[in-house]
Amino acid sequence: MIALASVSDAFYRVLRRHGVTAVFGNPGSNELSFLTGLPDDIPYYLVLQEGAAIAIADGYAQASGTIGFLNLHAASGTGNSMGCMTNTADCHTPMVIMAGQQARRYVPVGAMLTNVDPVKLGDPLVKWSGEPLRPQDGPALVSKGLMLANSAPRGVVYLSVPLDDWAQPADDGALELLAQREVVGDPVLSQDTLDTLVEALNGASAPALVLGPGADTEEGFAAAVALAERARLPVWIAPSPPRSPFPTRHRCYQGQLPSAAGAVADILGQYDTVVCFGAPVFRYHAPSDDDFLRPGVSVHAVTDDPDEAARAPFGRIAIGDPSDALARVAAAVAESDRAWPPARTLPEADTSGPHFTAEAILDAIDRGKTDDTVIALEWTSSDQLRDRLTITRAKSLFYCAAGGLGWGLPAAIGLRLGRPDRPVVALIGDGAMQYTPAALWTAARHQVAVTYVVCTNTKYRALEEFSELLHVPKGEYLDISGLNVLDIARGYGLETHRAESLDDLTDYIRQGATAKGPRMVEILQR
C-alpha cells in the first residue's frame, strides 16, 4: 500500500486513474488550497471568465476523448459558467465541475463565499452533485463523479469541496480500493431490437437515414457511410446538430433538416421509413403549429439517452450506443438496387463585395482549409448553410448544442489543445464574439494556434430573421455597430488581419495550417 500524505494527493491520483490530462478553471480564494497540490503532469489552464472556461474544457473533452475537468469559484463562478453549461449538457460532453466550498466551520454560519446548498445549484443541467461528508470522502466522490460523467448518457457532474479538506490525511485503504474500481457504462442494443431495425429498412420502399451528434465517432462516421451506400439511403442531418456525422459531399447526403416541426414533417413525408441514430427526435427551434409527422411515416431511432427517448413525440426509440448500432445494422442490412438519392447541388454564391454573403464567405473558407481542419462554428448567419463546408471525417464540425452564444470562441481553444495534430478554424459572428472574448487571453498565453474568422455585419442578424417570423418590429436594440473586433483581439495578444477580398480570406485560412499562435481575420458580411 502506498502511503499518501493528503486528500490532495489522493484526489490527483484518482484523476490520473480516470485519464484526466488537464484542468481548466478560474479559481478564487476557496480553490487556492486545491491548487497548492497541483502536480506537474496535469497542467492547469487559467481562463479569465467562467463561461469561457467551461467551453474550453468542453472542446478539449470532445476533441481528446477524455473527461473534461473544470475548477470554478464557489456559487458565483458556477453561476457565471451556466450559460455555456447548457451547451455542454445538451451535447452530452463528459465533464466534472469542481467548485471550492468555504471552510467547514464557516458553512453553517453562512460566511462569505459559502456555496449554499451546492447539491441543488446545478440543477437541471447536471447528472449528479455531491459534497463530501468527511474530508477523506473527496477522492471517493470525484471517482464516482468521473464514472458517472463518462457513463451513457454522458454529461456534467458537480462536486463541491471545502477549502480546508485538501491538507487532511487521506484514507489510504479506501484509495487502494478506489484504484481497482471500474464501471462500464455503454449500453448496446439487443439482437432482437437490432433485427427490428434491419427488418424495417429491408421492408421499406422509400427509407431514409437521419444522423445526429451521437453518430459522430470514427466508428459511427464510417458505419453511416457504409449503411447509406449498401441500402442507397438518402441521408439527412438532424435539426440543430452540434456536430456533423456524415461527409457533406457524399452522393447520399441531402442536407440538414430544418428546425420547425411542420418543415421537418414535410421532408420526412417523402419516405415511408425513417431510421435515426444519435439524435433526439427532434430538436425543434423555429415555432410551428403543424403536426410533428405526416401519416404513413414510420420512425425508428437509437439514442443512449433514456430522456431523449421518452420525450420524443413519436417513433419507436431504442436505448443503446448509436455508433455500435450503426455498425451492426450496416453489416446486416440487405444490399439494395434502388435508385440512388437525387443529386444535391449547392447554389452559386454571389461573390461581389466589399460586404460578402454568408455563402461566399463559407466557400472561401472551404477553399483554404484541409480535410483535417476542425471547424468551431458560432456564426448564426450560416446555420442552414454550414454544409457548404466540405466535411470528410469524423469530429470536424462543432457547434453549440443548446444554441447558447459564447461557446464557440473558447471551445476552439479546447479543440486545438485536445487535438494538436489538426488545424482549428473558429467561425464567429461579431456579436457572438462579445460573449466570451476573455478566452483569447488564454489562447495567447499558451500560444494555441486557432485561426478566428469574425464575420462583421454590425447586427444580430439571426434575431432580425426571427423578428420577421414572429412579426416583431425591428428596432435599434438589434444594432451592435461601434465595435472593433480586431482592436479587441490585439488587446489580448492576437495577430490580426482584415480580409479585403475572398481570395485574401482563403489565403489567410491556408496559412493557418502552419501558424504557431492564435490569429484573427475579420471580413465584412452583408
N, C-alpha and C positions, 0 to 999 in steps of 0.2 A: 504494500500500500504506500502510495506517495503522500508524504505529509505536505499539506498546503497551509500557507501562512494565514490566508484571509479569505473572506467571502469573495473579494475582488478576484483573487487568483482562481478560485473555483468557477466563478462566473465566466471568465475568459476561456477557461478550459472547455466549458460547455459550448461556447460559441465556436471554438475550433472544431469540436466534435461534430457539429452540425454544418460545417462548411462555410461559416460566415467569414468573409475575407476583407470586409471594410465596415467602418461605422461612419455614418453621416449625421450631422447634427448642428444645433445651435444651442449650446448649453447656457445655464445660469448658475447661480450660487448652489442650488440644490444638486447640481450634477458634477461639481468640481471634484468631489471625493471619488466619483466613478472614474474620472479622467486621470486621477493620481496613479491608478493601476494599469493604465493603457500600455499594452505590450508593443514591442517594435514590429511584430509581424502582422498586426491588424491596424492599418492606417486609419486615422480619424480625419475626415474631410469637413472642415469648418464651412458652414454656409451662413450667410448674414440674415436670412429670413426663413421662417419655418415652412412656409408653403413651398419655397424653392427647395428646401432640404428634403422634404418627403418626395418631391418629384424627381430629384436626382437619385435618391435611393430606389425609387420605383423603376426608373430607366435602367439603373445598374442591375437590379434583380432580374428584370425581363431579359436584358441582353446577356447576362452572365449565366443565367440559370441557377443562381444561388438565392438564398433568403436575404432580403433587404433588412438592414438593421439601422434604426433611426433613434437618435438621442435628442429628446426635447426637454424644454424647461417647464416642468410642472403643468398646471392647468392653462396658463396663459400661452405658453409655447404650443401646447396641444391644440388650443383653440385656433391659433394662427395657422396651423397646418391643415385644418379640417376642410377647407375649400378644396385643396388638391387631394385630400384623403378620399373624397368622393370618387375621384378617378381611379385611385389605387384599389379601392374596394370593388368598384364595378368591373375592373379589369382582372380581378382575382390574382393580383400580384402578391406573392408570399412576403409578408412584412411583419417584423416585430418592432413596435414602438416602445421604447423605454423612457419614462419620464421620472425625474427626481421628485421625491416627496420631502417635505420638511422633516426635521429631526423628530424621532418618535415621541419624545416627551412634550414637544410643541404641538403635535397634531390635535390632541384633544382640546386644546385651548384656542384653536383656530389662529395660530400665529401667521404672520405674513408669509405668503408663498406656500401655505398649506394647500395641497390638492384635495379639495373636499369631495368625498365620495368618488374617487377615481375610477372605481369599477363601472360606474354608470356614465362617465364622462364621454366616452367614445361611441356610445350607442346612437344610432343603429349601424354604424359603419364598421365596427369591429366584430370579429367572430367570438372573441373571449377577452376578458380583462381580469387582472389579478394584482394583489399586493401581498407580500409575504407577512405571515403572522409572526414569524421569528426572523432575525437576520439570516440564519442558516437556511431558510427556505427559499431565498432568492435564486440560487442556482437551479433548484428543482423546478421553480416556476418558469424560469426562462427556458429550461429544457422542454417543459410542457408547451410553452408558447411557440417555440421553434417548430415542434412537431405538428401542432395544430395549424400554424400558418402554412405549412408545406403539405398538408393533407387536403385532399379534394373535399369540397371546393376550396381552393387556396384563397387566402385572404389576409386581412390585417388582424393582429392581436396587440394588446396593450398591457404594459406592465409598469406599475408604479413602485419605486424602491426608495425607502427613506435614506436620507443622505448620510446618516451615521451607521448604516449597516455594513459598508464596504470593508472597514478595517476589522470587523469582528472575526473571530476564528471560524473557519469553515467546518462543516460536518464531513470529515474525510471519508468515513464509511459510506455515507449516503451518496457521495460523489462517485465512488467506485461503482456503485450500482447504477447510477445515472449514466455512466460511460458505456454501460452494456445495453442500455435500452434502445429499442428501435421500433418505429411504427411504420407500417406500410399502408399508405392511405390513398391508393389509386384503384377505385372500383372498376371492374371491366364488365362488359355485357355478358349475360349468359348466352349459351349457344342457341337456346330457343328464341331469345329476343333477336339475336343476330340473324337467325333464319327468317324471322318475320320481315326484317328489313330487306333481305335479299329477295324474298318472295314478292314483296311489294314492288321492287324495281323490275324484277323479271316479268311480272304480270302486267306492268303498266304499258299503255300505248303511247303516252306522252309524259315521261318523267322529267324531273328537274332536280338539280342539286343546289342547296344553299349552304354556304360556309360562313363560319364566324371565327372569332379570335382563338377559340379553343382548339381549332384545327391548325393553327399557325405554329407548328413544330416541324422539325426536319422530317419526321416520320409522317405527320399529317399532310404536309405540303406535297410530298411525293405520292402519298396514297390518294390524295384528291385528284391529282393529275392522272394516275393510273385508273381510278374509277371512272372519271369523266371520259377517258379515251376508250376504255373497254365497253362501257354502256352507251357511249356517244351522248352524254348528258349535257344540256345547257347548264352553265354554272353561274349562279348569282352570289354576290356577297351580301350578307345580312345587313339590315339598316344600321346606320351609325356605328360602323365597326372600328374598334380601337387598333386593329391590325389588319393586314391584307394577306389571306391564306391561300392565294391562288395566283399563278402567273397572269399578268394583265394582257399579254399578247397571245395567249393560247387560243386556238380556234374554237374552243368550247366556252370561253369567257364571254359573259353577256353584260357585266357591269354590276353596279351596286343598286340594291333595292332602295326605293325612296323611303321616307320616314313617316308618311301618312298612311293610316290604316286602309283607306279606300284605294290609294295608289298601289300599295302592296298587293291588295286583293285583285286588282285589275291585272297585274303582271302574272301572279300565280294562277289566275283563272285560265291561262293558256294551257295548263298542264292538268293531268288527272292525278298524278302522284308527285309529291314534293318530299324530299328527304333532306333534313338539315342537320349538320354536325357542328357542334362547338359554339352555338349562339343561343341566346334567349329567343323565344318565338313570341313576338319580335320586339325590338327596341324602337318603339314609335316616338316621334317627336312633334312633327307638324300636326296641328289639330285636324280632326276628321270625324264626322258623324256617320260615315259609311260603315258597312259591315266589314268585319275582320277578314272574312273568307267567302269566296263565291261557292255556290252549291256544286257538288260533284268533284271537289278537290280534296284528296286525302293527304294529310300531312303527318310525317313521321320525323322524329328528332332525337338526337343524342346529346346530352349535356352531363357534366359531372356535378352540377349544382341542383339539389332537390328543390330549392326555392324557385329557380328558373323553370323547372318542370311543372311545379304546382301552380304557378301563376299564369302559365300560358293559356290564352283564351280558347284554344282548340288544339287538336292533334293528339297523337299517341307518342308520348315522350318517354324515352328510356334513360336510365341513370347509368353512366359509365364513362370511361375515358374516350373522348371523341376521336383522338388520333389513332388509338388502338382499334376502335370500331371501324374507322375509315379503312385502315389497312386490311382488316379481316373481311369487310364487305367487298373491297376491291378485288381480293383474291377469290371470292366465292361467286360473285355476280356473273351471269351469263354474258358472253360477248355478243354485242348487238350489231346488226347490219342496217339499222335505221339510218335515215339521212342525218348528216352532221348538222348541228345547230347553225342557224343563219350567221353568216359572217358579220362581224361588228366592225364598223369603221368610225374613226373619230373625225368630226367636222374640222375643216381647215380653220386655223386661228387667224384672227386679224392681227397682223404684226406691226401695224403703224404705231408710231409713238408721238411725243415722248412719254405719254402715260399709256401703259400697256394693259391689255386684257389679261385676266387670270389664265386663260388658255395659253396665250403666247408666253407668259412667264413660266408656266409649268413645262411647256415644250422646251424652252431654253435651258431650264434646269436639267431636264431629261437628257438633253444632248451632252451636257457637261459631266454628268455623273457616270459611274460604272455600275456593273451588275452587283458589285459588293457594297455599294453605298447604302447606308441606313438613313431613312428619312424620318425626322420627327416633325409632325405636321400640326400646326395650330394657327392656321390661316383660314378663317371661316368662309372667305370668298370662294375657296376651292373645294368645299366639302363634297359636292357632287361631281367634281372634276378630277379627283385625286387619281383616277385610273388612267389619266393621260401620262402618268409616270410609269415607266417600264419596270415591273417587278418580276424577277425571275427566280428568287429563292426565298426561303422562309425568313421571318423576322427582319424584314426590310422596310416596313412602313408602320409607324406607330402614331397613335392619335389619342387624345384624352378621352377615356372611356365614358365618363359621365358628362362630357361637354363643358366641364368647368375650366374657364380660362386661367392661364398661369402655369399650366403643366408643361407645355411643350418646350419652352426655352430652357428650363433647368433639366428636364428629362433627357434632353440631348446630351448633356454633360455625363449623366449616368450611363447612357447608351454607349458613349465612347469609352468611358472608364471600364465598362463591363465587357466590351469587345474592341480592344485597342487595335485589332487587326483589320477593322472595317472603317472606312471613312464615314463620317456623320455630317449630314446637312440638315439644319433646322429651318423649316419654312414657317415664318411667323408674321402675323399681321402687326401693323404699327400700334393698334390698340391692345392686342394680346401681349405685346412686349412689355407693357407698362405694369402688368400684374406682379411679375417676379424678376425685375431686372437685376436685383442684387445677386442672383446666381452667376452673373457674368464675372463678378469678382472671384468666385471660386474657380471658374474656368481659367481666368488669367493667372491666378496664384499657382495653380497646378499645371499650367500650360496644356490644357485639354484641347486637342485640335478639333474643334467643331467649327463648321462654316455656317454662319447665320445669314439667312436671306430674309430681309424685312421688306414687306410689300406695303408701301405707304399710299393710302387713299384718304387719310385725314378724317375718317368717319367709321362708325360702327355699321359696316355695310350689311352684315347679316341681320342686324336689328331693323335696318331700313326695309329689307325684304320681308321680314316678319310683320312689320308695320302695315305693309300692303295686304298681307294675308289676313291680318286681324282687324283691318280697317281702322288703324290708329293713325292719326295725323302725324306727319313728320315734324320734328322740331329741332331747335338748337341743342337739345340735350343729347343728340347723337353726333354732334360735331366735335371732333377731337383735334382740330387744327392747332398749330402752335408748338408742336413737338419737334425736336431734332434728335432722331434716334441715333444718329452717328455720334453726336456730341455725348450722349449718354454712354454709349459703348466705349468711346475713348476715355471717358472719365473712370471707367472700370479697368482700363488697360488693354483693350482690344485693338487690333489692327482694323482699320475701316476703309471702305471704298464705296463710292456711289456709281452704279452702273448707268451709263448714258444710253446704252443700246442692249438689245437682246444678245448679240454676239459677245458683248462685253461681259454680260452676266454668265453666259456659257463658259467663257474663258476663266472667269473667276472661280466657278464651281470646279472646273477641271484642275486648276492649280491647287484646290483644297485637298486633293488626294495626297499631297506631299507636305502639307502645312505642318508646322511644328507647334502652333499655338492657336488660340481662338481668334476668329476674324468675323467681321460683319460687312455685308454688302446691302445697300439699300437700292430699291428700284421703285419707280413711281407707277402706281396702278390706277386704272380708270375706276 
